[in-house]
Amino acid sequence: MKQATYYIGHSEVKQCGIGAKDCVDMVTQSFKMKYQSQLPPKISIHPRSDDFINTMPCLLPEKYGRMAVKVVTRIVGAEPALSSTIQLFDSNTGQLLAILDGDWITAMRTGAVAALSIMTFKHSTANVVGVMGLGNTARATAKCLIAAWQGGPLTLRLLRYKDQAEQFAQQFDGEKGVECQIVDTIDKLVDNCDVLVSCVTSANGLFVPDESVLKPGFLLVPVHTRGFQNCDLTFDKIFGDDRGHVCGFKYFNQFKSFHEFSEVLLGQVPGRESDDERIICYNIGLGLHDAFFASVIYDRIDKTNLPVLMIDKPQGKFWV
């Protein structure tokens, strides 16, 4: 028996009508269903050096009838270095419904989670957000943050790297009252800053060796977790997308406080309780978001002109 499986490519995913604010709403919704989903830890293999291949499965709550597996690779020298593919299944029948290019989904759900972290944990008058590492993840974060931002001006302070800061500012300066500032050092980046988003993928040491310069109320969102281990020891509260992602951190047993982000969004534990608390939010990446995005896109997209793979499956029991 042949089963039809759709292929949803990068262009189709981008053009299916999901905006930045939609992405923030979708990661909020998926975080809230975390404890009704089956979400085993990602499996990571390392073919060489810093290269990796991660496999991220997730079974959505029963009412969705969907399961997905994302395979994401990071290969040094590849263009792009980070790439991913998602397989979406009907969890009631086991049928492979679609294969989706996961690059846009990965970037936008990561940016949406960072933006949601900022909106959830920033102090009440925060309006200066520092950004270091100005690639696609940072741009997705900016898009989602600007779409979700409520009340008052927003300053994006950018750490110069090659010509990326100028390109970043050209894209976002002036959008919905956003002002972009470019600085040349990390000291200037964090000076009187309210939030720091780090999308830098590698670090040989600490970015801010004297973490006491990070003022009361400071929010740290290390999208890629390198370079801020000293803050783990002194910040008042640390949140993460999954305990299993951070329980192996060097200083995990010395965290002053740790809870999962989902617990805050569900109202099970408090988030920020004062404007003086310094907070870290570690979101390593949940296959739950990928599965939910893939399911929404599959339901929303016009499948009329999509490529179809006719997969030949046995009908009934077979003998080898």
Summary of the structure (lengths in Angstrom):
residues: 320
radius of gyration: 20.4
end to end distance: 16.7
largest distance: 70.2
contacts: 1024
relative contact order: 0.19
helix: 33%
strand: 26%
